[in-house]
Structures are given as structure tokens and as C-alpha cells.
């Protein structure tokens, strides 16, 4: 399964290694397609590939870290 997500990081989560932890804890492959991060907040368009269960577990983990996760429709590579 290949899914795309828009992640929104609040100020207190910007310095945390949330995506690094996903790579270490879950059997998913991800690609950061676009991102913008500064000291105030950040966002990232992320493509994740893995089994349905593992992608779902990774998304739940990201959300549990205080990061908003929204699915993306369409082509984030071209955008």
C-alpha cells in the first residue's frame, strides 16, 4: 500500500525526531515530497509505503505525538 499524507507540526513538535522514530519503529518506507519547517511550526507532504496495518500503525504513532495527519488526494510530486 502506498499512501500520501500532509503532516502539520505544532511549535512544540518541530524539534522532535518524529519521522526518524517512524523509520526506526515501523516497517514502512517513506519519501518526503515537500516540506517547510521553521521555529514556529512545520508541514510535510509524506508518501508512505508498507502493509495496510503497518502504515496505519505509523500514522497512529505520528498522531499520538501531537502531529496532525491528513490524507492527500492527487499528485503531490508534481505540486
NORLIN-V444481 format. One record per pair of residues at least 6 apart in sequence whose ideal C-beta (glycine too) atoms are under 7 Angstrom apart, sorted by the first residue. I is the first residue (numbers start at 1). GAP is how many residues later the second one is. Records with the same first field share a line. If there is no record, write none. Layout:
I=GAP / GAP
This chain:
1=48 / 49 / 50 / 51 / 54
2=45 / 47
3=45 / 52 / 68
4=41 / 43 / 68 / 72
5=41 / 43 / 54 / 64 / 65 / 66 / 67
6=37 / 39 / 64 / 66
7=36 / 37 / 39 / 55 / 60 / 61 / 62
8=35 / 59 / 60
9=32 / 33 / 34 / 58
10=31 / 56
11=29 / 30
12=54
13=52 / 53 / 54
14=23 / 25 / 27 / 28
16=49
18=44 / 47 / 49
22=6 / 8 / 36 / 39 / 40
25=36
26=28 / 31 / 32 / 35
27=23 / 27
28=20 / 21 / 22 / 26 / 27 / 30
29=20 / 21
30=16 / 17 / 18
31=16
32=12 / 14
33=12 / 13 / 14 / 43 / 44
34=11 / 42
35=7 / 8 / 9 / 10
36=6 / 7
45=27 / 31
48=7 / 10
59=10
62=7
63=6
